């Protein structure tokens, strides 16, 4: 339960918001129902447990050598538990296929639900949902930069089979955990320099995806998503799975369309795309990240774009059709702290949006009173949001403000430091 001081500050802040018709208690209840899908790959620098000796490919780069990266599934789960214990709410964990926890020798085209059973049992014990992703990188069959759109039918078939099996794993997660699994398909396919034929690879990708999605799965257990990218390292001139390609494919085939904050031109932001896409898409998946000059997957901070994402989701009542996941990895800082910082910031942005006087602002806008619209949005930036956040954290049994850092430092000293 929140302390007396925290409760007093909360009640005083709540009265200020109530003066503008904002029900803070209702906002916190709604916030507690939002699940963030926290990505497992921050904990071990996208290495996974299948083919750990493979170099990262697909334009993915992790920089830094901070001690304590997870080396085993048990270590990764322990790190995830520590991070989640410092984040308010009940959430989900997002797995890539390379994170299979099995004693069998298995390749990506032979994975089965049983290879992830230990993850399912752990998620049940923790009360968590699981999301999933086929891993179309860091493999012998992806070394030349092409997977589902590969010109060689044997290599293409390998990746088609992998994605088919990944969907079945996702459906198994959803069935076992009672929370729909989002299985997201992203491939790094593209050319470093200008291609002669842009059409043929996209035709192959479309045909391959049609094969991947041919099997009907229960949408209560598994939802499919497709993810675009503007470019990647080694694919600077041409990416097969562009935004236009996947937007068309997703709309035509009723798939969730994934918007990754780093997968667009540096002058584009995904917050501006949400309202348009929501009118036509079956649903949306967000990969909340922080690009710095390129798709560099920095830890999410409470910047303008994160605020805008939260506002668009709340103002447009889009939370019901949007799945929110995180996608960043930084090996230059404590990996557990990175999870906590990024996830807490994402929740803060949503709370800030829920505490906005949306109806009042919308009324001013409709009446052409742009002066009031600007004045109120600016004044609300200094309303006592921190008191509401502190109360929410204490009511959820997690540390207030920077106190969580003490626990991470202790975990680093007692657990992470022992890892070579």
N, C-alpha and C positions, 0 to 999 in steps of 0.2 A: 504493500500500500504506500502511496506517496506520503512523504513527511508533512508535518504541519506547515513548515515554511513554504514548501513547494505548493501545497494546496492553497495557502493564502494567496500566493502570487498568481496561481492559476485562476482563482475566483475573481481576483481584481482584473486580470487580463480578459477573462471571459465576459465580464460586464462591459468592457470597452467594445468588444466585437458584437455583443448583443445589441448595442445601441444602433448598429447598422443591420440588424435582423439576422445575424449569423449565429446559428446554433452550434456552439463549439463541441458540446457533448456528441451531437449527431455526426459532426465532422470526424471526431476521433473514432467513433464506432465504424464509420465508413472506411477510414484509414486502416483500421485493424483487419478489415476483410480483404485488403489488397495484398496479393502475393507477388513478391519480387523473385525472379528466378536467378539465383546466385551461381555463377559459372565456376565449375570446379577447377578449370585450367589456370586460374590465378595462383593456385597453391603449389604447382610444380613446374611452371614455365612451359606449359603445353607439351609436356613430354609423354604423358600417359604411361600405360603399363604393357602395351603391346608394341613390340619393335622400338623399345626405348633407345636403342643405339642409332636409330635413324636420325639424320639431320632434319631440322625444321625446313619445310618447303612450302610452296604456295604463297610466297610473299610475306610469310609470318616471321617476325623477328622479336626476340625477347632480350632486352639489355639489362646488364647488372649481374652481380654474383653475391647478393645478400645471403648470408648463411641460413640454413634451416628449411630448404625446399623439401617438400614431401617426396619420399622415395618409394613408398609402398601404399597400397589402398588404405591400410589401417592408419598410416600416418596422415594421409590426406583427409580421411574421415574425421580423425581427431582434430585436425586444424579447422575443418569446416564447423565442427561442433563448437569449438572455442569462439570462432567468429560469430556464429549464429546466436550464441549465448549473450552477445553484446549488442545485438540488433533487435529492436522492438518488433513484435509480430511473429507470425508463423509463415514461413515462406517455402520456396522450392529450391532444389539444386539441379543445375543443368550439367549433364554429362556428355562428353564426346565418346564415340565408339572405342577409341584407344584406351579408355579407362576401364575396360573389362577387368574383373577381379576373378581370375580362374587359374587353376593349376594345369589346365590343358594347354597344349600348343595349338593356338588358333590364329587364323589370318582373318582379315577384314571381310572376306567373302564367305566365311564360315561361322560368323558369330551367331549365337542363339540367345534367347532370354536367360537360359541357365547360367551363362557366363557373367551375368549381372545380378544374380540372385542375392549375393551378399550386400549389394547396394540396396536392393529392395527391402531386405530384412532390416537394414540400418535405417532406411527412410521410414519404415513402419514404426520402429522404436522411437524415432525422433518426431513423428507426426508431420513428416515433410512430403511434398510431392516431388516427382522427378521429371525433368525434360530431357530430350535426347537430340543428338546430332550425328549423322554419319561423318566419318573422318576421311575426307577426300584430299589428304595431303600427307606429307612425311611418310611416304611409302615408295617402294621400288617402282610401282606402277603409276606414280605421279611425278617421277623425276624430271620429265620433259615438259611439265607444266599443263598437261591435259588429262582429264579424267572422263567424265560423262560425255564430253564432246570429242574424244580422241578419234583420230582417223582409223586407228587399228581396232577392228571389231572385237578382238580378244581382250584388249585392255578395256575397251568400253564396256564389254559384258562383265568384266570383273567388278567395275564400279557400280553397274546397274544391280548386280547381285548384292553387293554390299549395302546399297541404299534400300533395296527391298527388305533385307534382313533387319536393317536399322528401324524401319517402320514397325516391324513385328515386335522388336524389343520395346519400342515406344508404346505400342498397344498393350504389351504385357505390364509395363509400368502403370499405365492408367487403370487397367483392370485390377491389379493387385493393391494399388494405393487409394483407389477411389477418387483420384484427382486426374483430370485429363492431362495427358502428356502432349506437349508440343514437340514434334520432330521436325527439325529445321534442316533443309538441304542448302548447303553452300559449296560451290566448287571454285577453284582458283583459276580455271582455264583461261588462257589468253596468250597473246604474242608480245614479245619485248619490242619489236619494231613493226612497222606498218604491214598489215597483211594484204594479199591480193584478193582473197575471197573472205569477206566477212559473213556471208550468208550460210555457207556450207556448215561451219562449226555450230552455228545456231540451229540449223535444221537438225543436226545430229543431237544436240542437247535437248531440243524439244522432243524428238522421238525417244530418246533415252528416258526422259522424265515421264513420258506417257507409259513406258514399260514399268518404271519404278512405282508409279501410282495406280497401276492397273488393278491391283488387289484391293477389294473393298474392305475397309477396316471400320470398326465401330467408332463413330466420331465422339462418343462419350469417353472412349479410352485414348484415342489418338487423333490429333489434328496435325495436318501437314502444313509446313511453311516453306517458302522459297525466298532466298536472300541474294540481293544483287551487290555489285561493287563497281566503282568507277574505274579503278586500276589497282594493280598490286606490284610489288617488287618482282621484276622479271616479266611482268605483263603490263608494261606502262602504256603501250600504244593501243592495245585492243583487249577488252575483256568480253568473253563470249556471253556471260550472264550479266548483261547490263541491267540498269533499272527499267528501261523500256521493255526489255525482253521479259523480265520476271513480272512486271506489272501486267503485261498482256497475258502471260501464261497464268498467273494467279487469278486474274479476273475471269478468264475463260474457263478455268478448271476448278473454281471455288476453293482455292488454297489461301491460307494466310499469307500476306505479303510482309516480309521482314524489312524493316528500315533500320539500318545500322548508322549510328551518328557519324561514323568515320568513313562511310562508303560512298560519299558524294564529293562533288567539287568543294574546295575549301570555302567558297562563298555561299554554299547551300547549307540549310539547316533542316533537320527532319521535322521540327515542330511546325514549320510552315506547310508540310505535306499532309499532315494528319487529317485535317478537315476534308480536303478533297478526296483522299483515298477512302475515307470512312463512308462516303456516299455510295461507293461502288464495290468495295471489297467485302468478302465474306467475313474477314477479320484482319487484325494487324498484329504483328509481333515487333517489338522494339528491342534492339540491342543498344543499350545506353552505354556510351563510351565517351572518350574525350580526345578528338583528333588534335594534334598540334602540328600544323603545316601539312600533314598527310595522315593516313589512317594508322596512327601510332599507338592507339589503344592505351592512352594514359588513364590513370585512376580518375574516376568521376569526381569533380568538385562542384560546389554549389555556385555555378556560373550562370550567366544570363540564359544560355540555351537550355540548361537543365530546368530552370524556372519556367521557361516558355513551354517545354514539353509537358510539365505538370499542369500548367494553366490550360493548354489546349485539350488535354485529356479531361479535365474537370469542366471547363466552360462548355465543351461540346458534348458532355455526358458520354464520353467514349471509353470509359474504364471497362464497361461491360463487354466490349468487343476487342479489347486490346490486351495482349499478353506482354508483360514487361520483364525483360531479361537484361543482364549486365554482360559486358564483353570488354574486359581490359586485362592487362597483365604487365606487371612491373616487378622485375627482379632486383631493382636497385634499393628497395625498401622492404621492411617486414611484410611478408605476404599476407599474413593474417590481418594486420592493420590495414592493408590495401582493401581487402574485402569489407572491413568494418566502415572505413571512411566512405567508400563508394556507395555501399548499400544504405547507410544511414543518410547520406546526402540525397539519394534518390527519394527516400521516404520523406525527408524534410521538404523537398520541392513539392511533393504531392500534398503534404499538409498545408504548406503555404498557399497552394492553390485552393484547397478546400476551405480556407479561412478568408477567402476573398469575397467581397460583396458583389458577386456576379450579377445578381438580378438588378441591383442598383446601378451598376455600371452599364448593363445592357439597356436599361431604361433611358439613361442619359444619352447613350449613343443613338438610340432610335429617335429620340427627340432632337437630335442635332446639337446637344449640349456637350460639345467636345471639350470645353473648358473644365466642366465638372469631371468628365471622364479622365482627363489627364491629371487633374488635381487629386482626385481620390486614389487613383492607382499609385501615385507618388507618395501620398501620405501613408497609405497602408504598408509601404515598405518599412516603416519604422514602428508599426504597431507591435505590441509585446508578444510576438510569435515565440520567442525563446521560452517564456513561462509556460506556454501550451506544450511545447516540445518536451520540456523537462518533466512536466506532469505525465505526459504520455509515456515517456521512458520509464519513470518510476512505477507507473501503474502496470507496465508490461514486465517489470522485474529486471530491467537492464540498467546499467550505469548512466548517470546523468552527465551530459557534456563530456569533457575530456577525461573523466574518471575511468572510462573504459581502457584508456591507454596504459594505466597502471597494470591492469590485468594482462594486457598483451605483452608488456615488458617482462612481467613475471613468467608468463608462458614461454617467452623467448629464452629467458635465463634457465628455466627448469626443464624445458622440453626441446626447443629448437636448437639450442646451442650444442646439444649432445649429438646432433646429426652431422656426419662428415660431409 
